[in-house]
Amino acid sequence: MNKIEIENKVHFIPSTWEEMTVKQLHYLVGLYSRKLTDFEFRTLLIIYFLGWRRKVISYKDKMYWIPKYFRNFPLRFFVPFLIAKGKCKVIDNTDLYLLIETLDFVNKETPVLHKNKIPVIKVGRFFKTKLFGPADDFSNCSYLEYAKTDVRFMKFFASESKDVDALNELIAVIYRPKKWFLFFKKRYGQYNGDVRRKYNDTFVNRYKNKINRLPRQTKYTIFLFVYGVRKQIEADYPHIFQKSEESKTNNFGHAGIIVELAGAKFGNPDQTAETPLHTIMIHLEQLSIDAEEARERNNLNTEE
């Protein structure tokens, strides 16, 4: 958190994506949908973070500080009068730029959300159903969940019009109802740390239309979380995601990986698909490192 003191009042401004609250993320997502310049975007964001939305107003490309006793009036009609009378103090552009610089991470960094800021969502028109999301970093997700999520992520990310159905299905894959008799499972040692029911394609078809009614800010905040986790996985396991000519010509996607890994170590394809995500990733990373070292040894032997 960045600590800022203005007129003897201390404010704390997020310095990373992880430090932002759900409300702040929702507001940020709302700004992304508006056609704003970089300066306008960050100005509105810093005003929101500081809690100044009712304390300042923009008029003719300048920011004015509104006196306390005028904040509840329809200001657009009174602004010229208040400025002419000297009631509104102009906020110096230098001070504004200094404040805006604290938000460089929003534009310079890709969304880095490892923590699930929205662990539970409620869907349904009359009788609300609670759907529970994955743990931070997808630590309780199976490889099958990741594969299903990744396919829909790429479909949504690649579509110019942003395929809403793909986003709804993505959320339906990772947000699922609570397990039956969870209390007894926790009490008698049958709890694996995941409150959600086991993934099944029927959940996607059952809940995607209900998820469609969620606020747009909520859905895009979940998307930012998935995006951040995906980027972190690429950073944690770099050898897996290195593009080579061999991987381009012999690529069967996630299904090919599951079939290839099935065997004595992970079991049949169904058991392999249910293996924890990071267990599969660690194994694939090690295989990639071993393959790279083998290629280097072959190259040295060829040169000799």
C-alpha positions in Angstrom: 0.0 0.0 0.0 1.1 3.5 -0.8 0.7 5.9 2.2 -0.4 9.5 1.1 -0.9 12.3 3.5 -3.1 15.2 2.3 -4.0 18.1 4.6 -3.1 16.1 7.7 -5.3 13.2 6.6 -3.7 9.8 5.8 -4.9 7.8 2.7 -3.7 4.3 1.7 -3.6 3.7 -2.1 -3.2 0.2 -3.6 0.3 -0.3 -5.1 -0.4 -3.8 -6.7 -3.4 -5.6 -8.1 -3.5 -7.9 -5.0 -4.0 -5.0 -2.7 -7.2 -3.8 -4.4 -10.5 -4.6 -2.8 -13.5 -6.1 -4.7 -15.2 -2.7 -4.9 -12.1 -1.1 -6.3 -11.7 -3.9 -8.9 -15.4 -3.5 -9.9 -14.9 0.3 -10.3 -11.7 -0.3 -12.4 -13.5 -2.8 -14.6 -16.3 -0.3 -15.2 -13.7 2.3 -16.3 -12.2 -0.1 -18.8 -15.5 -0.2 -20.7 -15.5 3.6 -21.1 -13.6 5.4 -23.9 -11.2 7.3 -21.7 -7.7 8.6 -22.2 -4.9 7.3 -20.0 -4.9 10.5 -18.0 -8.7 10.5 -17.6 -8.7 6.8 -16.6 -6.1 7.2 -13.9 -7.6 10.5 -12.7 -11.0 8.9 -12.1 -9.3 5.9 -10.4 -7.2 7.9 -8.0 -10.3 10.1 -7.1 -12.2 6.9 -6.3 -9.3 5.4 -4.2 -9.1 8.6 -2.2 -12.8 8.8 -1.6 -13.1 12.1 -3.4 -16.0 11.3 -5.9 -18.3 13.8 -4.1 -15.5 16.2 -3.2 -14.1 17.2 -6.6 -15.5 18.0 -10.0 -14.1 18.3 -13.5 -14.9 21.5 -15.4 -13.2 22.7 -18.6 -10.2 20.3 -18.2 -9.5 21.3 -14.7 -10.2 19.7 -11.3 -11.9 21.7 -8.6 -12.3 21.0 -4.9 -15.9 21.5 -3.8 -16.6 23.1 -0.4 -18.3 20.8 2.1 -21.6 22.7 2.2 -22.1 22.6 -1.6 -21.5 18.9 -2.1 -25.2 17.8 -2.1 -26.3 20.4 -4.7 -26.7 19.7 -8.4 -23.2 21.1 -9.1 -23.3 21.2 -12.9 -25.7 24.2 -12.7 -23.7 26.0 -9.9 -20.1 25.3 -11.0 -19.7 28.5 -13.1 -21.1 30.6 -10.3 -19.0 28.9 -7.6 -15.8 29.3 -9.7 -16.6 32.9 -10.4 -17.0 33.6 -6.7 -13.8 31.8 -5.9 -15.7 29.1 -3.8 -14.0 26.2 -5.6 -10.3 25.7 -5.3 -8.4 24.5 -8.4 -6.4 21.3 -7.9 -2.9 21.9 -9.2 -2.0 19.7 -12.2 1.4 19.0 -10.7 -0.2 17.6 -7.5 -2.6 15.6 -9.6 0.2 14.1 -11.7 2.1 13.1 -8.6 -1.0 11.3 -7.3 -1.6 9.6 -10.7 2.0 8.2 -10.8 1.2 6.0 -7.8 -1.1 4.0 -10.2 1.5 3.2 -12.8 1.1 -0.5 -12.0 -2.5 -0.5 -13.5 -1.2 0.2 -17.0 2.4 -1.2 -16.9 1.6 -4.6 -15.3 -0.7 -7.3 -16.6 -3.4 -8.2 -14.0 -1.7 -10.2 -11.3 -4.5 -11.6 -9.2 -3.4 -14.8 -7.5 -6.0 -14.5 -4.8 -9.7 -15.1 -5.5 -11.3 -11.9 -4.4 -14.8 -13.4 -5.0 -14.9 -16.8 -3.3 -18.7 -17.1 -3.5 -21.3 -15.9 -6.0 -25.1 -16.1 -5.8 -27.1 -16.9 -8.9 -30.8 -17.3 -9.7 -33.7 -15.0 -10.0 -35.9 -15.8 -7.1 -34.2 -18.7 -5.1 -30.5 -17.9 -5.0 -27.9 -20.7 -5.3 -24.5 -20.2 -3.8 -21.6 -21.2 -6.1 -18.2 -21.6 -4.6 -15.0 -20.6 -6.5 -11.5 -22.1 -6.6 -8.8 -21.4 -4.0 -6.0 -18.9 -4.6 -3.6 -19.9 -7.5 -6.1 -22.7 -8.5 -4.4 -24.8 -5.7 -7.5 -27.0 -5.3 -8.2 -27.4 -9.1 -7.7 -30.6 -11.1 -6.0 -30.6 -14.4 -9.4 -31.3 -16.1 -10.8 -28.1 -14.6 -7.8 -26.1 -15.8 -8.1 -27.6 -19.3 -11.9 -26.8 -19.5 -11.2 -23.3 -18.2 -8.3 -22.6 -20.5 -10.3 -23.6 -23.6 -13.1 -21.1 -22.7 -10.5 -18.5 -21.7 -8.8 -18.6 -25.1 -12.2 -18.5 -26.9 -13.3 -15.4 -24.9 -9.9 -13.7 -25.2 -9.5 -14.3 -28.9 -13.0 -13.1 -29.9 -13.1 -9.5 -31.0 -16.7 -9.0 -29.7 -15.8 -10.8 -26.4 -18.0 -13.9 -26.5 -20.2 -13.6 -23.4 -21.2 -17.3 -23.6 -17.6 -18.3 -23.3 -17.2 -16.1 -20.2 -20.3 -17.5 -18.6 -19.2 -21.0 -19.2 -15.7 -20.2 -17.9 -17.2 -19.1 -14.6 -19.5 -22.1 -14.5 -16.5 -24.4 -14.8 -14.8 -23.1 -11.7 -17.8 -22.0 -9.6 -19.8 -24.9 -8.4 -22.2 -25.8 -5.5 -21.0 -27.0 -2.2 -20.5 -30.7 -1.6 -23.3 -32.7 0.1 -22.8 -33.5 3.8 -19.6 -31.5 3.9 -19.8 -31.2 7.7 -19.6 -35.0 8.1 -16.8 -35.2 5.5 -14.7 -32.7 7.4 -15.4 -34.4 10.7 -14.6 -38.0 9.5 -11.5 -37.2 7.5 -13.0 -37.3 4.0 -12.3 -33.7 3.2 -9.7 -32.8 0.6 -9.8 -29.0 1.2 -12.2 -28.2 -1.6 -15.8 -27.4 -0.7 -17.0 -27.6 -4.3 -18.6 -30.7 -5.8 -16.5 -32.6 -8.3 -16.5 -31.1 -11.8 -19.1 -32.3 -14.2 -20.1 -30.8 -17.6 -23.7 -30.7 -16.5 -22.9 -27.9 -14.1 -21.8 -25.7 -17.0 -25.1 -26.3 -18.8 -27.1 -25.8 -15.7 -25.6 -22.6 -14.4 -24.3 -20.7 -17.4 -27.6 -18.9 -18.1 -28.0 -18.0 -14.4 -24.4 -16.7 -14.3 -25.3 -14.5 -17.3 -27.4 -12.4 -15.0 -24.5 -11.5 -12.8 -23.2 -7.9 -12.9 -20.7 -7.3 -15.7 -18.1 -6.0 -13.1 -18.3 -9.3 -11.1 -17.8 -11.5 -14.2 -14.9 -9.4 -15.5 -13.3 -9.4 -12.0 -13.4 -13.2 -12.0 -11.9 -13.1 -15.5 -9.0 -10.9 -14.2 -8.4 -13.5 -11.5 -8.2 -16.4 -14.1 -6.0 -14.2 -16.3 -3.6 -13.5 -13.4 -3.4 -17.2 -12.4 -2.8 -18.3 -15.9 0.1 -15.8 -16.3 1.5 -17.0 -13.0 1.4 -20.6 -14.2 3.3 -19.6 -17.3 5.9 -17.8 -15.1 6.2 -20.8 -12.7 6.6 -23.4 -15.4 8.4 -21.6 -18.2 9.8 -24.7 -20.0 6.2 -26.0 -20.6 5.2 -22.9 -22.5 8.3 -22.5 -24.7 7.2 -22.7 -28.3 9.1 -25.0 -30.5 8.6 -26.3 -34.0 8.0 -29.8 -32.5 5.2 -28.6 -30.3 3.6 -26.7 -33.2 3.4 -29.8 -35.4 2.5 -32.3 -32.8 0.0 -30.6 -30.6 -3.2 -32.3 -29.4 -4.0 -29.9 -26.7 -5.0 -30.8 -23.2 -6.6 -34.0 -24.2 -3.3 -35.2 -25.7 -1.4 -34.4 -22.5 -3.9 -36.4 -20.4 -3.7 -39.4 -22.7 0.1 -39.2 -22.8 0.5 -39.0 -19.0 -1.9 -41.8 -18.3 -0.2 -44.9 -17.0 1.4 -46.3 -13.9 2.1 -42.9 -12.3 -1.2 -41.2 -12.7 -3.6 -44.0 -13.5 -6.1 -44.2 -16.4 -7.0 -41.1 -18.4 -9.9 -40.3 -16.1 -7.7 -40.5 -13.0 -5.0 -38.5 -14.7 -7.6 -35.7 -15.5 -8.6 -35.6 -11.8 -5.0 -35.2 -10.7 -4.2 -31.8 -9.0 -3.2 -29.2 -11.5 0.1 -28.2 -10.0 1.1 -31.9 -9.7 0.7 -32.3 -13.5 2.5 -29.0 -14.1 5.5 -29.9 -12.0 5.7 -33.3 -13.9 5.4 -31.6 -17.3 8.0 -29.0 -16.3 10.5 -31.7 -15.3 9.8 -33.6 -18.5 10.5 -30.4 -20.5 13.7 -29.8 -18.7 14.9 -33.3 -19.2 14.0 -33.1 -22.9 15.9 -29.8 -23.3 19.0 -31.3 -21.6 18.8 -34.4 -23.9 18.7 -32.1 -27.0 21.7 -30.2 -25.8 23.7 -33.4 -25.2 22.8 -34.6 -28.7 23.9 -31.3 -30.2 27.3 -31.6 -28.4 27.7 -35.2 -29.6 26.9 -34.1 -33.2 29.4 -31.3 -33.1 32.1 -33.6 -31.9 
